[in-house]
Amino acid sequence: MIHLFQPFTQRGLSLRNRLIISPMCQYSSQEGFSTDWHVVHLGSRAVGGAGLVLLEAAAVSPEGRITPDDLGIWQDEHVPGLRRITDFIRTQGGASGIQLAHAGRKASHASTWKGSHTLTPAEGGWTTLGPSARPFSDEYPMPQALDKAGIQQVIEDFRQATRRAVAAGFEVIELHAAHGYLLHEFMSPLSNERTDEYGGAFENRVRLLLEVVAATRAELPAAQPLWVRISATDWTEGGWTGDDSVRLAVLLKEAGVDLLDCSTGGNVPQADIPVGPGYQVRFAEQVRRETGLATGAVGLITDARQAEQIVATGQADVVLLGRESLRDPYFPLHAAHELGVDVPWPVQYERAKPRR
């Protein structure tokens, strides 16, 4: 039996396989609105056979954008364009999800092909927010530490974004608590220097994430899964660790989270990351083994047999494809052929389906 192409069921949703398109920023929005690029880019991955297509980080507020070109979900007017995407993905047999995000102290940046620099006020830059007045690096501006009212506004922004995501037809919601963005910043002692109930002890540093989870779960129909992406380690002494991720997973499972998407890094600029094929998979395996919470593995997974081994050996429940899916939008169809699994191709492409 090939495990990668077995259905994956959570709550009221059943995915056709375990291959997930990872959320990847396209920096192709205007005032947060999706464009024809998103329809074609994401639709092609659904045509390519993915079980779930996760849209890129969608900012829950204007100040939560990484760049001015980020996808947004902070106003009701964003919903119709997103609905166009979810409707098409559904026609191709796939499911759609969206990653809700706030960039925190790493916001107000230029897109990668526009220089990837901190934006000045003259360039349309804005005041960034964080748990503490501590910048990501010397090249980044000093963030404004969130006060209690600001924290409550962040929670409300995630709640309203969830409501809009449901209205847009998304079947999975993923909260972005990784890569040095706001929720991760609160979790890690490397970026959180607070002395109130949102700082210091582990239980305090994860408080904001748990409150966002509660607000999100309350807006979601019971049949819809809620996922969380974390950086399972900061790869830096004194930072967030794999064991912290296990402790968090226990709390998230109790709070109604259905899957932990295990990435790593992004919270400090000079982390020593041992990049290599599948280098993050062991964190997904540890969380799954020690807590029973479903996990997703991501990070230099580029081969069908590599992905199959991850699922077949219980290292993770699903595999998320990032850059490999950019190189090959039809990776799931090609992987099925390589692994000897007969899956339907779009009728328009049937004539090109490889024969055995």
N, C-alpha and C positions, 0 to 999 in steps of 0.2 A: 504494500500500500504506500502511495505517495502522500505524505502528510501535508505538504504545502498546498495541495489542491483539495483538501477536505474543507467543508464549510466551517466557518467560525461564527458561533452564535453567542450573543450576549443580550440579556433582556429580551426585547421583542425584535431584535435585528439579527438576521443571518447573512453573513458575507459569503460570496461564492468561493473564495479562497483566502489564503493567509498572506497575500502580497498586498501591501498598503503603499500608496504614494505618500511619501513624507511631505509635510508642509515646507515649501521652499519659496522664499520671497522673490517676486518677479519685478518689483519696483516699477510697475507699469500702470499705476492708478492715477487718477486725477481727482483731487479732493476726496480721496478714499473710495471713489466709485470703480467698480470693475469695468473692464473694457472688452472689446472683441478678442484681445490677446488672451485674456483669461478663459474665455469660452473655448477657443481653439486649443490652447495649451492644456487645460484641464480635461476638456472633452476627449482629446486624443489619448490621454492615459486611460480613460474609461473604455474607449474603443479598443485599447491595447490589452484589456482583460483584467485590470486591477480589481481586487475585491472592494477596496475603499479608496477614494481619492480625497485626501485631506488638503483643503485650501491653505494657503500660506497664512502667516501671522496676520490677523486682522485687528487693527487697533481699536480698542474699546473707547478711546477718546482721542481728540486731535493731538494732545500733548503726549499721548502714548505711542505715536508713530516713531519708527526708527528714522525714516526719511519722509520728505513731503510726498514721495511717490508710493507710499505704502497703501495696501488695501485697508479699507475701514469698514466699521460696522457700528459707528457711534450715532447714526441718525437713521430714522425710518426710511428715508429716501434711498439708502443703500440697498434695501431689501429687494426691489424688483430685479435689479441687475444680477444679484446673487441667485435669485430664484431661477433665472434663465439658465444658469450653470447647473444647478441641482436637477432641474427638469431634464436637461440633456443627459447628464450622467445616468439618471435613472432609466432612460430609454435604452441605454447600452448595457443594462444588467448590473451596473455597479451601484455602490452606495457613496454618499458624499458626507464629508465632515469638514469642520472649520476649526482652526486654531485661534482662540481668543487671546489677545496679548496686550501688554503694556510694556514699552521699552525702558521705562525708568530712566536711570542716569545715562543710558546709552542711546537716548533719543536725540533728535535734532541733528541728524547727520546727512550728508549728501549720499546719494546712491552710488554704488560701486563704480559705474561707468561715468559718473560725474565728479570723480575725484575722491570719494569716500573720506571727506574731511568734515570736521565739525562746522556747522553752519553759523555764520555771523548773523546778527540782527538784520544787517543790510541784505543778506541772502535769504531772509525769511525764517531765520532760526528762532527758537523759543526756549523758555526756561525749562530745564529738565528737572525731574523729581526723583527722589530716592529715599531709602530709609534713613540715611544720614548725609550730612554735608561732606561727602567724600567722593571725588571723581574717579572714574574708571581708570584713567591714566593722566599724565601731565598734559596730553593733547586734548583732553576732554574738559568741558566747562564744569564748574562747581555746581552740583545739583542742589536743589532746595529740599531740605528734609521735610517729609510729609508730617503735618500735624494730625491730630485725631480727626478733625473734620475732613482733611484731605484723604485720610485712609478710608473713612466711611464713603467718600465720593468714589474712590477707586472700586470699592466693593459694589456700590450701586451701578457704576459703569459696566462692570462685568455682568451684573444681573440683567441690565437692560440689553446688553449685547447678546446674552443668551436668548432672551425673548425674541429679539430680531432674528437670530440664527434659526430658531424653531420656525418662525414665520416664513423664512426663506427656504425652508424644506430640508435643512441639514439633518442628517440622521445620527451623527456623532458630533459631540462637542469635545474639543481638547483644550485644556487650559495650559498656557505656555508658562511654565515655571522653571525654565532652563536658560542656558547661554548668557547669563549675566543680566537678564532683563528683570523687571521690577520684582516679581514674586520670588525669583531666585536671589535677588539682592537682599531681600528680607531674611531668607533662609540661611545665608552664609555668613559666618562671623567675619569673613574678610571684607564684607561690605556693610554689615549692619553693626553700628556702634551705639545703638539706642540703649537707654537704661530704663525704659518704661515697659509695659506689658507686651510690647512688640520687639523687644531686644533682650540680649543676654542669654538666658537658658534656651536650650533646644525648643522646649514647649512654647516659649514666647516667639522665637524666630519663625516658627512654622504657623503661628496663629493667623497671620493674614491669609496665607494660602488656604487654610482650613475654613476661614470665614468666606472666602471667595467660593470655595467648593460648596459650602452650605447654600449660599445665595444662588449659585448656578443650578445645583441639584433641585432646589425649590421651584425653579422656572422650567425645568425639563419634565416632559411627560415620563412617567415611570418606565415606559417601554424603551426609552432612549438611553444608550450608554454614555457615560461620562469618562473621558480619559484625561490624564495629566502627563505632560512631558516634563521631566526633570533633567538636570545635569547631575548624574549619580555621584560624581566626584568633581571637586575643583582642581584636582591634580596639583595641589599646592599645600604645603605644610600649614596646619592650623585652619584649613578650610573645611568645606563640606566633604563627607566621606561616604563610601559605600555602605558602611554600617549605619550612618545617619539615614541613608536612603531606605534601608530596611525598617528602621524605626518609623520613618514617615509613612512608608507603605502600609504598615499596620493601621495607622490613624486614618489614612485615606480610604482604606478598605471599609473601615467602620463608618466612614462618612458617606459612603455610596459611590465611590470611584470604582470603575470597572476594569481599568487597565492602566498600568504605568509604562509610559513610553520612555525608555532609558537611554538618553544621550549623556554627554559629559562636557565639562569645561565651559569657557566663555566668560567667567566672572573676573578673571585677572588677566592682564595682557601678556605675561611672561610664563605661563604655566608650562611645565615639562610634560608634554602629552606623547605617549608612545604610540604614535599613529601607525596602523598596519591593518591588514585584512581582519575584519571582525573585532577590532580592538575594544569595542564597548560591550560586546555580547555578554561578557562575564558578569556585568552588573545586572543585566536583565535576568540572567540565570540565578544569581544570588537572591534577588528579590522574590522571584517566583518560587524558588526552593524553600526559602525561609518564612514566607508569609502566605503562600497560596494565592496571592493576587496575580491575575493575568498580566503578562508583560509583552512589550514590543522591543525588538532588537533593531538597532540602526547603526550605521557607520562602516563604510567600505565593505558592504555586502554587494558583490558584483557578479556572482556566479549562481546559476540555478542549483547546483548540487550543494554549494555552500549554504544557500538559503534553506534547502530541504533538510540538511543535517541539523541546522539550528532548531527547526520545529520538531523534527523527528526525535531528537534526543532530549527534548523538553527544556532546552535553554531559553526558549521564549514561545509565546503562543502565535505571534505574528512577526513578520519581517517588514520593516519599512525601508523603501527604496528612495534614495535621494538623487545624487548625481547620476547614478546608473540609469534612472528613469528619464533623466534629461538626455542621456546619450541614446537610449533606446525606449521610446514610449510604449513599445509593444513587448517589453521584457516578459510579462506574464504569459503571453501567447507563445513566445519563443521558449520560455522555460518549460512550459507544459510539453512542447514537442520534444525537447531535450530529455525530459524525464519520462517520456513515454505515456503521457496522459492525454486523452482525447478531450479537448474542450471546444465548444463552439466558437467559430470566428464570426465576425460581422458578415452578414450575407453579402454585403458589397465587396468583401475581401475573400470570399470563400474560394474563388478560383485560384488565389495565391497560396492557399493553405498547403503546407508541406504534406506530402503523402508518405506513408510508411511502407 
